[in-house]
Amino acid sequence: MPDVNKRVFELSMGDSTEESVRRASIALAVMGFFLHVSIWALYSTGRISVEGGASELLRSPLSALYTPFSILLVYEVYQLIRTIPDSFSSSVGKQYEIATLLVVRDILKRLSEVESSEGWEISSDVGFLLVECAAFLALFYTSLTYFRMSTNTVKGEEMTGEVAVFIEAKRGVANIMLLVFLLTAAYSFMTWVGSVQDGGGSVNRTIFFLDFFTFLILADILILLISYWFYTDFGNLARNTGFVLSTVIIRVAISSEGVSSMILFTLSGLLGIAILRMFQPEVKKASS
């Protein structure tokens, strides 16, 4: 069974497969961008008609950036799943990168909707855009800091039997999460297409990501329980529990709106950095 589990992981998320997925994602992002621009051009010239919420994606050429960023976000989710067998900290670091890109995508979408104001008056759209940009800077700084701190940790060179079993268990969780990822993505896309056909089609960050992060929290809790079988010290348990809490905050931020969501995104990143810095000595002594 462990051999089968490892072969499935290498086949679907190994280095060679990851390189193919990366190239395909970039190609799809480029094609999606030009396709979106073409549809916008047809819509703006009156050659096609789009009704309902889907029309918000065709308000300006800036809206065309939403499609390639969405594809890149899907690729980042794939990368997140690949990091699950590595460590809790690596997985959480990817979550911060996804949160950063989500905020960037929202900013790009909002730029196409901003209405100008006269004189010194600042419209509500511009005001919230400033808040989003501030949250992006905080998240970007958090992602870079977290990445530097986690990569500077020294992992033990020897792998005991218990550690090997633990990594194998996490590899099994990653395989399951990849299946969940594919099913959730397909369901979200088909649901959105159906909404477009019914006259809706409005887009926001909750599409796909809200459901996926719900499953991700369950996977993190499962890994946390499995880790306690091998590591019974309170410090390790508290550290990984803090990372799970950070994931929960990201999930709540995704479902929230307005300034609250930006505050929660930033809070999640700051919590992750605080936990990693607090337990830096423990991370250096043993791999998670």
Legacy VTK file of the C-alpha trace (Angstrom):
# vtk DataFile Version 3.0
C-alpha trace
ASCII
DATASET POLYDATA
POINTS 288 float
0.000 0.000 0.000
2.748 2.579 0.789
4.381 1.828 -2.568
1.085 2.380 -4.393
0.537 5.602 -2.458
3.997 6.852 -3.404
3.574 5.890 -7.079
0.253 7.748 -7.267
1.858 10.837 -5.750
4.859 10.728 -8.109
2.590 10.181 -11.100
0.247 13.055 -10.303
2.510 15.474 -8.401
6.096 14.414 -9.071
8.719 16.803 -10.439
8.190 15.871 -14.095
4.406 16.124 -13.762
4.687 19.441 -11.942
6.795 20.874 -14.765
4.167 19.813 -17.308
1.382 21.303 -15.195
3.349 24.542 -14.832
3.866 24.910 -18.575
0.228 24.038 -19.285
-0.963 26.579 -16.711
1.117 29.363 -18.253
-0.109 28.472 -21.738
-3.733 28.407 -20.554
-3.273 31.733 -18.763
-1.974 33.379 -21.950
-4.745 31.873 -24.083
-7.350 32.796 -21.474
-6.124 36.394 -21.469
-6.406 36.787 -25.241
-9.767 34.996 -25.292
-11.107 37.317 -22.586
-9.804 40.394 -24.445
-11.452 39.151 -27.651
-14.799 38.653 -25.915
-14.501 42.133 -24.374
-13.827 43.639 -27.812
-16.880 41.899 -29.284
-19.014 42.999 -26.330
-17.836 46.623 -26.403
-18.535 46.908 -30.144
-22.014 45.447 -29.756
-21.324 42.284 -31.739
-22.341 40.076 -28.823
-24.663 40.632 -25.884
-23.990 39.465 -22.334
-26.658 39.909 -19.671
-26.652 39.473 -15.911
-23.751 39.349 -13.494
-21.330 37.966 -16.087
-21.273 41.378 -17.770
-19.109 42.711 -14.921
-16.213 40.749 -16.448
-16.541 42.789 -19.649
-16.671 46.344 -18.314
-13.130 47.233 -19.380
-10.011 45.595 -20.853
-8.619 45.448 -17.316
-11.262 42.825 -16.576
-9.391 40.491 -18.931
-6.716 40.095 -16.252
-9.212 38.192 -14.094
-9.014 35.063 -16.269
-5.212 34.505 -16.308
-4.981 35.267 -12.587
-7.703 32.705 -11.906
-5.751 30.077 -13.834
-2.537 30.930 -11.973
-4.432 30.665 -8.689
-5.562 27.159 -9.609
-1.927 26.273 -10.295
-0.941 27.655 -6.884
-3.551 25.407 -5.266
-1.950 22.457 -7.050
1.422 23.563 -5.674
-0.063 23.818 -2.191
-1.244 20.207 -2.355
2.237 19.126 -3.468
3.764 20.671 -0.343
1.514 18.780 2.103
4.004 15.873 2.551
6.878 18.315 3.183
5.778 20.100 6.342
2.982 22.080 7.917
4.982 25.284 7.522
5.543 24.800 3.774
1.840 24.171 3.212
0.817 27.217 5.229
3.328 29.342 3.332
1.588 28.401 0.086
-1.724 29.372 1.631
-0.397 32.890 2.201
0.714 33.090 -1.419
-2.785 32.099 -2.528
-4.317 34.711 -0.206
-2.007 37.340 -1.720
-3.031 36.439 -5.264
-6.708 36.446 -4.284
-6.379 40.019 -3.049
-4.476 41.027 -6.205
-7.215 39.535 -8.377
-9.857 41.449 -6.410
-7.868 44.669 -6.859
-7.624 44.166 -10.627
-11.352 43.497 -10.825
-12.152 46.555 -8.711
-9.951 48.810 -10.878
-12.346 48.232 -13.763
-15.272 49.318 -11.554
-13.794 52.440 -9.894
-15.781 55.601 -10.515
-13.952 58.919 -10.529
-14.824 61.762 -8.190
-14.286 65.506 -8.377
-11.954 67.663 -6.334
-10.578 66.294 -3.085
-13.485 63.969 -2.496
-12.556 60.273 -2.351
-15.228 57.880 -3.516
-16.030 54.739 -1.547
-14.592 52.614 -4.382
-11.238 54.398 -4.218
-11.247 54.250 -0.421
-11.738 50.506 -0.354
-9.179 50.107 -3.133
-6.624 51.786 -0.865
-7.509 49.334 1.909
-7.078 46.401 -0.473
-3.688 47.692 -1.635
-2.567 48.052 1.981
-3.709 44.484 2.675
-1.820 43.297 -0.410
1.397 44.924 0.798
0.947 43.326 4.223
0.250 39.902 2.712
3.120 40.205 0.249
5.508 41.103 3.044
4.104 38.248 5.120
4.552 35.726 2.300
8.161 36.766 1.646
9.058 36.862 5.357
7.396 33.531 6.008
9.176 31.980 3.027
12.587 33.226 4.182
12.026 32.061 7.745
10.792 28.611 6.748
13.569 28.018 4.204
16.254 29.031 6.707
15.249 26.230 9.063
17.620 23.276 9.169
16.054 19.858 8.826
17.544 16.688 10.221
19.416 14.589 7.686
18.431 11.241 9.163
14.914 9.960 8.665
13.642 7.565 11.303
11.055 4.897 10.626
8.336 6.909 12.371
9.093 10.017 10.320
8.950 7.955 7.113
5.541 6.575 8.094
4.303 10.077 8.948
5.443 11.447 5.583
3.755 8.520 3.847
0.517 9.308 5.683
0.723 12.950 4.591
1.387 11.811 1.029
-1.868 9.837 1.204
-3.700 12.962 2.416
-2.191 14.907 -0.517
-3.472 12.297 -2.975
-6.958 12.599 -1.520
-6.787 16.396 -1.589
-5.805 16.341 -5.258
-8.980 14.386 -6.018
-11.007 16.813 -3.893
-9.345 19.700 -5.732
-10.321 18.345 -9.161
-13.892 17.558 -8.141
-14.371 20.923 -6.422
-12.935 22.819 -9.396
-15.189 20.955 -11.840
-18.266 21.501 -9.654
-17.519 25.209 -9.177
-16.978 25.768 -12.899
-20.139 23.918 -13.922
-22.152 25.772 -11.274
-20.840 29.111 -12.565
-21.625 28.196 -16.182
-25.140 27.247 -15.142
-25.486 30.571 -13.344
-24.382 32.439 -16.493
-27.016 30.606 -18.524
-29.653 31.613 -15.969
-28.705 35.286 -16.222
-26.291 35.407 -13.281
-22.589 34.678 -13.391
-21.235 37.224 -10.919
-17.743 36.276 -9.755
-16.064 36.600 -6.367
-13.371 34.886 -4.313
-15.803 32.444 -2.698
-16.162 30.483 -5.945
-14.119 27.285 -5.513
-11.844 28.681 -2.786
-14.445 28.690 -0.017
-15.207 24.990 -0.541
-11.578 24.036 -1.091
-10.350 25.710 2.083
-13.109 23.947 4.012
-11.688 20.596 2.886
-8.155 21.881 3.476
-8.988 22.641 7.105
-10.290 19.091 7.536
-7.068 17.751 5.961
-4.941 19.921 8.268
-6.829 18.676 11.316
-6.343 15.075 10.166
-2.595 15.634 9.746
-2.506 17.325 13.153
-4.082 14.259 14.782
-1.747 11.904 12.933
1.284 13.986 13.962
0.322 13.652 17.615
0.749 9.879 17.226
4.433 10.456 16.475
5.178 13.726 18.310
3.590 14.003 21.754
5.371 17.136 22.976
3.109 20.116 23.602
5.286 22.548 21.659
4.905 20.682 18.385
1.156 20.258 18.950
0.704 23.961 19.777
2.707 25.015 16.717
0.696 22.913 14.278
-2.573 23.897 15.970
-1.611 27.539 15.395
-1.080 26.823 11.713
-4.529 25.220 11.517
-5.982 28.325 13.173
-4.271 30.451 10.539
-5.912 28.381 7.797
-9.316 28.798 9.459
-8.826 32.586 9.519
-8.009 32.571 5.785
-11.187 30.585 5.143
-13.253 33.088 7.140
-11.569 35.957 5.266
-12.558 34.394 1.942
-16.211 34.296 2.996
-16.129 37.840 4.437
-16.593 41.097 2.582
-15.285 44.620 2.801
-12.603 45.808 5.186
-13.182 42.840 7.512
-11.876 40.406 4.910
-8.692 42.445 4.406
-8.083 42.594 8.153
-8.564 38.822 8.483
-6.199 38.060 5.596
-3.517 40.211 7.195
-4.168 38.749 10.653
-3.698 35.228 9.318
-0.301 36.071 7.866
0.905 37.856 10.981
-0.217 34.905 13.103
1.783 32.517 10.916
4.951 34.604 11.201
4.558 34.910 14.982
4.141 31.143 15.363
7.092 30.328 13.113
9.349 32.803 14.933
8.197 31.603 18.347
8.969 27.959 17.561
12.082 28.554 15.449
14.349 26.497 17.772
12.017 23.498 17.613
11.815 23.722 13.829
15.593 23.610 13.559
15.832 20.448 15.619
13.273 18.322 13.831
11.320 18.288 10.648
7.589 18.641 10.845
LINES 1 289
288 0 1 2 3 4 5 6 7 8 9 10 11 12 13 14 15 16 17 18 19 20 21 22 23 24 25 26 27 28 29 30 31 32 33 34 35 36 37 38 39 40 41 42 43 44 45 46 47 48 49 50 51 52 53 54 55 56 57 58 59 60 61 62 63 64 65 66 67 68 69 70 71 72 73 74 75 76 77 78 79 80 81 82 83 84 85 86 87 88 89 90 91 92 93 94 95 96 97 98 99 100 101 102 103 104 105 106 107 108 109 110 111 112 113 114 115 116 117 118 119 120 121 122 123 124 125 126 127 128 129 130 131 132 133 134 135 136 137 138 139 140 141 142 143 144 145 146 147 148 149 150 151 152 153 154 155 156 157 158 159 160 161 162 163 164 165 166 167 168 169 170 171 172 173 174 175 176 177 178 179 180 181 182 183 184 185 186 187 188 189 190 191 192 193 194 195 196 197 198 199 200 201 202 203 204 205 206 207 208 209 210 211 212 213 214 215 216 217 218 219 220 221 222 223 224 225 226 227 228 229 230 231 232 233 234 235 236 237 238 239 240 241 242 243 244 245 246 247 248 249 250 251 252 253 254 255 256 257 258 259 260 261 262 263 264 265 266 267 268 269 270 271 272 273 274 275 276 277 278 279 280 281 282 283 284 285 286 287
